[in-house]
Structures are given as C-alpha cells and as structure tokens.
Amino acid sequence: MSAMRQSFIGLTPTLWVTQSEAYATNSGVFISEGQACLIDPGLTPEEIHGIARFVRDMEATPRALILTHGHWDHLLGVEHFPGVTVITHARYAETLREHGAELQRQVAAWESQSGTPQIRTFVVPQPTQTFAGTLTLPVGSQKLTLIEAPGHALDQIVVYHAATHTLWAADMLSDLEIPFIDSLTAYEATLERISKLEIAVLIPGHGYATSDPAEIRGRLAEDRAYLTGLRQRVAQAVEEGKSVEETTALCSDLPYRYPEENAAPHRKNVEIAYLELGGKSSAA
C-alpha cells in the first residue's frame, strides 16, 4: 500500500481508522489535545510508517500504544514507536511464555509468503504497562476504558470511549469473520458484558466499522446465536459419547456467516468446544 492510497477514516471527532490490505486488519489512532493513543498499529512496515506520518500531520505525539491481544497480526507496529508506553492485559505474559517462538515463526512465514520486506528480525514486543479487569487511560482531555475480554484469546482486551459510545472490539463482532474461539465459555461471557454497553460506533479488528444501530445489534445477536448453537450441539454430542469427528459432522449445518471462508475456523471452534465441554481427546 502506497502512502497515496492509505486512507484514514474519521469515525468520531477523536478516532481515525486505517485498514491494511492484509486480512482487512484495522488500526486505530485516538487523538485528543495533541496526544495520540495507537491501537494495534499494523500491518506492513509501509502502512505503519503511514500511521506515524498521520500522527505527525495531526500535530500529535504518541503517548500510548494498546495491543488488544497477543496474536502475531496485532504485534507488528510496536518497534516503529520507540519509547511509547505499550499497554497489554496482564495475561499477555502467559501468551509470550507459551507462544513466543510460534509468534516469531508466524511473522516470518507471513513476511515470506506475502513478500513483505523484512526491515529487521521481528522481536515479540514487551509491555511497559499491564492490567487486569479494567483500566482507565487518559488521552488529552478524554478517557478510554480498557476492558478484559477473553474468549478469542486469553489476554484479549477491548477499548471503549464512553463519551462517543465507541467500542474497539478487538477480534470480535466482525462482518467478515465468525467468532474464532479460544474458550467458548469465556467468549460467551465477554459478549454478555459487551451487550450491556451503549455502542454507537463499532470497530472490529478485521472487517468493517459501522455506526448503523441495526448492524451493531445484528452482529452481536448473530455471534451470540452462533455460540449458543455451538454449545448446544457440542454438549449434546459429548453427552451421547460421540467422537470429535462425529461432533464436527453434527455441527456441519450450524448457520454462520460466509460458510466457505469460515469453514476451517468453524471446525476448529467445534474441536475446542468439544474438549472444553468434556469430550475425550483422540490422543487420550
């Protein structure tokens, strides 16, 4: 993506979003009174440089950088903003311990497959500030609320700006993807909490932002219905002693968006839910 083609859309008076050509990945720039907070800046070096240039053009200084969770496609921007406070959930440390080497391999594979120029060897970023529960983050005269939101990842967080009722939903509530679960129970609980927020502007980590009230309600309802259906069918299969293969077949006609594109994530969801709800591992 060239600098001429990279666009920044102002969704509210304080929030701009730019979308990468890779995986429809969104990056956020929240600005108030000359201070900027970056959310998951990415994805290619050129796009990240474009974000830095946009912040300079807005005569703002980056004060904080939020990583919504420890998946490789949300971690690539940190090294381009040295000295900026990096904020993650406290459980991000667990992600690094368990998956640090894997994250480096994933980044290297993406750089090779996509032809993305490697400026330097990727190093998994370390946070300078962590939290559990919620965190209030001042940015200029405004306040952002960071809220733990596990289910897609154990360390996932969302960002809420109460003044404009704006929710940065991390890797949830996409118009392109179904829920990609790490824990079915945690994901259900997170959507239950989110449903209680007043949301006028919704930005997913991948896909398209919306300020349409019906669209926002629809995404929440559709994803909650998918998880409810998944739980019901998998629980039934486990109770009947079915194998994971049989359970996958039982869930094959469960409705979800873009079934061709999301078939593999759906199968993975079934496998995760199967073990979480008491199914026997094939390795046992």
Long-range contacts (C-beta under 8 A, 24 or more apart in sequence): 1-44, 1-46, 1-47, 1-50, 2-46, 3-46, 3-49, 3-50, 3-53, 6-46, 6-47, 6-50, 8-54, 9-209, 11-166, 11-201, 11-203, 11-209, 11-211, 12-161, 12-164, 12-166, 12-201, 13-164, 14-139, 14-142, 14-161, 14-164, 15-161, 15-164, 15-166, 15-201, 15-203, 16-54, 17-203, 17-209, 18-47, 18-50, 18-51, 18-54, 20-44, 20-47, 21-47, 22-73, 22-110, 22-114, 23-73, 23-206, 24-176, 24-206, 24-207, 24-208, 25-73, 25-74, 25-205, 25-206, 26-203, 26-204, 26-205, 26-206, 26-207, 26-209, 27-51, 27-77, 28-159, 28-168, 28-203, 29-54, 29-55, 29-58, 30-139, 30-142, 30-144, 30-161, 31-55, 31-58, 31-60, 31-139, 31-140, 32-139, 32-140, 32-141, 32-142, 33-140, 33-141, 34-59, 34-60, 34-61, 34-140, 35-60, 35-61, 35-63, 35-139, 35-140, 36-60, 36-61, 36-62, 36-63, 36-139, 37-62, 37-63, 37-64, 37-65, 37-66, 37-137, 37-139, 37-144, 38-62, 38-64, 38-65, 38-66, 38-77, 38-81, 38-84, 39-65, 39-66, 39-68, 39-159, 39-168, 40-66, 40-67, 40-68, 40-74, 40-77, 40-205, 41-65, 41-76, 41-77, 41-78, 41-80, 41-81, 42-73, 42-74, 42-75, 42-76, 42-77, 43-73, 43-76, 44-76, 44-116, 45-80, 45-116, 45-117, 45-119, 48-76, 48-77, 48-80, 49-80, 51-77, 52-80, 52-81, 63-139, 64-137, 64-139, 66-137, 66-146, 66-157, 66-159, 67-92, 67-125, 67-127, 68-156, 68-157, 68-158, 68-159, 68-168, 68-170, 68-171, 68-205, 69-95, 69-152, 69-153, 69-155, 69-156, 69-157, 69-170, 69-171, 70-95, 70-96, 70-99, 70-103, 70-153, 70-155, 71-103, 71-153, 71-171, 72-103, 72-106, 72-107, 72-110, 73-110, 74-205, 75-103, 75-107, 75-124, 75-125, 76-107, 76-122, 78-125, 79-120, 79-122, 79-123, 79-125, 85-128, 85-129, 86-125, 86-126, 86-127, 86-128, 86-129, 87-127, 87-128, 87-129, 87-130, 87-131, 87-135, 87-137, 87-146, 88-127, 88-129, 88-130, 88-155, 88-157, 89-130, 89-131, 89-132, 89-148, 89-155, 89-156, 89-157, 90-130, 90-131, 90-132, 90-155, 91-132, 91-150, 91-154, 91-155, 92-127, 92-130, 92-155, 93-130, 94-154, 94-155, 95-153, 95-154, 95-155, 96-124, 96-126, 100-124, 147-193, 149-190, 149-193, 149-194, 150-182, 150-183, 150-186, 150-187, 150-190, 151-179, 151-181, 151-182, 151-183, 151-184, 151-186, 151-187, 151-188, 151-189, 151-190, 151-191, 152-179, 152-180, 152-181, 152-182, 152-187, 153-182, 154-182, 154-183, 154-186, 156-190, 158-194, 160-197, 164-200, 164-201, 165-197, 165-198, 165-199, 165-200, 165-201, 166-199, 166-200, 166-201, 166-202, 166-203, 167-194, 167-197, 167-199, 167-201, 167-202, 167-203, 168-203, 169-194, 169-202, 169-203, 169-204, 169-205, 170-204, 170-205, 171-204, 171-205, 171-206, 172-204, 172-205, 172-223, 173-202, 173-204, 173-216, 173-219, 173-220, 173-223, 174-204, 174-205, 174-206, 174-207, 174-219, 175-204, 175-207, 175-208, 175-210, 175-215, 175-219, 175-257, 176-206, 176-207, 176-208, 176-257, 176-258, 176-261, 177-204, 177-206, 177-207, 177-257, 177-258, 177-262, 177-265, 178-223, 178-226, 178-256, 178-257, 178-258, 178-262, 178-265, 178-266, 178-269, 179-223, 179-226, 179-227, 179-269, 180-265, 180-268, 180-269, 181-227, 181-269, 181-272, 181-273, 182-272, 183-272, 183-276, 184-227, 184-230, 184-231, 184-234, 184-269, 184-272, 184-273, 184-276, 184-277, 185-276, 187-227, 188-224, 188-227, 188-228, 188-231, 191-220, 191-223, 191-224, 191-227, 192-224, 194-220, 195-220, 195-224, 222-257, 225-255, 226-254, 226-255, 226-256, 229-254, 229-255, 230-254, 230-269, 230-270, 230-273, 231-273, 231-277, 234-270, 234-273, 234-274, 234-277, 234-279, 235-277, 237-274, 237-279, 238-274, 238-277, 238-278, 238-279, 242-279, 243-280, 243-282, 244-270, 244-271, 244-274, 244-279, 244-282, 247-274, 247-279
